[in-house]
Amino acid sequence: MQTESMMHLSTEGIEEQYRLSNWVQYITNFVGKGPDPFKPAEVVHSQPIGKGEFEGNLESGSLGSLQLSRLRVSPHRFRRSLNAPTSFAATPILLVVQLNGVTCLKSSGAKEYLEPGSAFIFDTRNTFEISNDEYSDQLVVAIPRNSLSVANGFFNTLGHKLCNDHGLTKLLYGMLSESIFNYDSLNLDSKISLGQSVLQLLPNILDQGTVEDIELLGTSTDITTQAVKNYIEQHLDDPLLTIERIAEANNCSVRTIHRLFKHCEIGGVGHYIWDRRLRAAARKLIDPGFSHCSITDIAFSWGFSSSAHFSRCFKVSYGMTPRAYRNAELLMKCKNA
């Protein structure tokens, strides 16, 4: 049966001043694959990041009702919004699979990072911005809304991040990668079958992952780093405070808690908790109101269950033992008296 070949588009050979505008046209016309009546409502803005020349390479082809594309692009920022109400059915769903580089997706005040091997599925009804500070290589699948069987309201958030160690997710990645790399050798029936397989596989992945494998973002009830820190502060003296309890209390996954503290200078949520406990204990050690309390009592009052462990952690952070710290502060006060 006759079949179409993979379409290849590139900014190579285009004058530098026109490269980005051409790239935007490639994305809106082929990658997003929205119907023609939908396109006049789109407002697209893109700009390069850094001082190097912008470069973009696009491969794209259809898998039945799906449009599968591979984007290899230099650092840039791409933002798309709608300047007028448009038909709900006209806006496609996008699945982005990161192959190389790191991509940041922003929408509705929320932000998510895609690293190699991770994927994100989201609704293009919402204004969104995709940026990459380094060279990026990714697969993008445009999915007609009416072809994906998910519950109403499923995409009322920024989107859903797919867990990259889930068996079905790995199968999906494999199907998409093989489809893009072997596209020209597949006949039309095979491409249609592959598209149908993707549509059958995705709802299963989403259904199985909505609780533990996919993170929901962008809603008004989203957990924030500050909210988690407030909870930790309120329960700092509880020796049973765990990341699991923090996640349960804030109605989110353990993975979400780790993600919120991913860029914490101290080194993650666990280190953050122990640092806060050490600071609280240090204040109590030199507080005259607690001079009658032993070091062990103070350590235990802030969630430590071992005085030896407390002393080791304290010395690493403050350069001296808790007793030396307490005595040094007492000596200082005597000299100033």
N, C-alpha and C positions, 0 to 999 in steps of 0.2 A: 504494500500500500504506500502511496506517495506520502512524503513527510517533509516538514519544514526544517531548515537548518538553523542552528543557533545564530542569533543576531549579535554582531560585535560592533560596539561603538567606543570611540576613544577621543580624548582631547588632544592627543598627539598630532602635531602638524597644524593645530589651530593657533592663531595669534593669542598671545597671553591675555590680552584684554577681553577676549571673547570666550575664553575657555570655560569660565565659571557659568556664564549664562547658557552656554551650550549644554553643560553638565546638568543644569537645572531642567532644561527641556528634556534631556534623556530620562531623568528621574520621573518627572511628572507624566510624560507620555508613555513610558514603557514599564517602569518599576511599580509605580502606584497603581497603574492600570484602572483608574477610575473611568466611568462612562463619560462620554463627551458632554452631556448636560451638566455634569458635576464640575468640570474643569474651570468654567468662568468664575466660580465661587472661591477658587483657591487663591491664596496670597502666599507666595513663596519668596523667601529671602535666603541667600547663601553668601558666605564669605570665607576666604582662606584663613588659616591659622598659621602664623609664622611667616617667615620671609622667603621661603622657597617657592619655586614655580608650582602652580596647581596642576595636578595630573589626575586623571580619572579614566578608568577602563570599565566598560560594562558589557556583560554577556547576558542575553535574555532569551527565553523561549517559553512556550506554553506547555503545560501538562493538563490537557483537557481544559477545565474552567479556571485553572490556576495559572499564574504567571510567575515563573521562577527566574530569578536574576542573581548574578554574582557581581558585586561591586568591589573594585580595588581602587582605593582613592587616597590621595595625600591629605594631610591635616586640613580640616575645614569644618564649618558649622552650617547646618541646613535646618531652616525653620519653616513650618507650614501651618497656616491657619485658614479659616473659612470666613469670608467677609459677608456672607448672607446665609440664611437657613437653606438647607438642602435636604433632599429626600433621605430618610434614614437608610433606605435600602441601597442608596447610591454609594455610600461610603464603604470602602473595602476594609477588611481586617488584614493587618500586616504581621507576618512572622519573620523575625530577624534572627539569623544564626551567625554568631561571631566565629570566624575561622582564625584570624590573626589580628593583633592590635587590640585596643580597648576603646569601646564606644560608650558615650554617655547619652542617655535618653532622658529628657525632661518633659513633663506635662503636668498641668494642674497643680503646680507648686511642688511636685514630687520629682525625685531623681533616682535613676538606676544605672549601674555600670554593667556593661556586658564585656566579659573577658573571654578569651578563646575557649570554645567548647560550651558556652552558655547561649541561651536563646530567650527571646522575649516575644510575646504575642500581644498586640494592642489594637485599639480601635482608632481609625483615622478621623472619626468625627471630631475628636478633641485636637486643639492646638498642640503641636509637639515640636520639639527641637532635638536633633541628633547631631552630636559633635564628636570628633576624634582628634586628639592632640598628637597622634602619631599615625603612621601609615596603617590603613585598615583594610581588611579583607573579610567580606561577609556575604552570606546568602540571604536574599529577601524573597519571601513568597507572598504575593498579593492574592487574597482569598475573597471571593464574592461573599458578602454577608449571608445571603440566603442559602449558601451551599454548606455552611458550617453549622452542625447541630449542637448548639449549646443553649443553656437556659436563658430566658429573657433576663436582662440586667447583668449578665455575666461580665460585660465590658463596661460597667458603670464606674470602673476605676481606671487608673492610668494603664494598667495592663497586668500581665501575668508572666512571671519569670519561670522558665522551665528548669527543673533540676537536671543537671547534666549527667548524674550518675544513675538515673532511672533507666531500667531496661528498655521500656518503650520509647523513651526519648532518644536513646542511643540508636535504636532502630530507625527512628524518624530521621536523625542526622545522616545516617548511612544512606537511606533512600534518596535524600535530597542531594547529597554529595555525589553519589553515583549518577544521578540524573543529570546534573550539570556537567560532569566530566565526560559522560558518554552520550550526551544528548544527540549528536549527529548520527550516531550508530543505531538509535532507537527508531522503530517505525511508529506511525501515528497511533495505532492501537495500544502499543506499549506505553506511550506517553500518557494517553487517556487513562489507562489502567493505573499507572503510577500516581496520577493526580487523584483518582478515586481512592487509592490506598492511603494517601496522605489525609484525605478528608475523613476516612474511616478511623484512622489512627489518632488524629488530634483530639477528638472528643474523649477517647479513652484515656489519653495522657492527662487531659484537663480534669476529667472526673476523678481520676485516681490521685491527682496531685494538688487539688485545691486546699487540702488541709495541711500537708506537710512538705510537699515538693514544689509548690508555687507560691510566691509571695505576692500578696495583693497590695497595691500601692495607690496613692493619689486620692483617697477618700477623705472626707472631713473627719473621720474617726481614726485616721492613721496615727500610729504610735510615733512619737518624736523622741529624739535623743534626750531632750530636756525632761520629758515626762518620765522616761526610764530612770534618769539620774535622780529625779525627785523621789521616785519610789525607792530606789537604793538608799537614799539619804534617810528616809523614814524608817527603813528596816536594817540600818547599818549594824545595829547591836544584836541582830538576830543571827545566832550561829548556824541556823538552818537556811539562811538566805542562799539560794542557788540560782543559776541562770535559768533553769527550768521553771522555778517559782516566779521569777521575774517575768518570763514570757507568758506564763499562765495568767498572772495578775494583770498584765497589759493586753491580754487577748491577742497574742501574736505568736509566731513560731520562734524557736530557739535560734534558727538561722537569721531571722530578722534582727534579734538582739545583737548577734555577732556582727551583722552587717552595719548596724548603727554605730558600733564602736570600732569598725574596721580601720579607720584612720586616726584613732585615738593615739596621742603621742606616748601615753604610758604603756600601751601594748595590748589593748583589748579589754573586754568587759571584766574579765577575772582580775586582771592587774588593776583596773580602775577601782574595783571594790576594795581590794587590799590596800591600795594607796589611800583611799578615803578613810579606812579604818585606822591606818597608821597615823594619819594627820589628826584624827579625833583623839586617839590615845596620847599623842604627843602634847596636845593642848591640855588634856586632863592631867598629865604627869607634872606639869608646871603650874597648875591651877591651885592656889592656896586652899581653896575649898575642898580639895581632894588629897591634901597632904597626908591624911591619915590612912589613905587607901594604899594597899601594896601594889607593886607593879603587876603581879599576877592578877589581882582583882581588876585592875584597869584594863589589862589585856583581855580578860574574859568578858568584861562589860561591853567590849566593842567587837564581839563575834569571834575572837580567837579562842581556840580550844586547847592550845598548848603554849605554855609560857616560853619554852625553848624556841618554838617556831616564831613566836612574836619577837623574841630578842634577836634572832638571826635576821628577820625581815627588817627590823628597826635599824640594826647596825648597817645593813646594806643601804638603806635610804638616808640615814642621818649621820653615818660615819662614826657612830659611837653606840655603846649599849644604852638601853633605857635608863639604867641606874646612873650612868655617867652623864647622860643628858639632863636628868633630874637634878643631880648634884651641881652641875655646871650652872644651871639656871638659878639654883638656890644661892650659890656662891656669888653670882652676879648681883642678885638682889641685896645680899648682905653688904657688898661693896658700895652699892648705890644708896644704902640706907643712911 
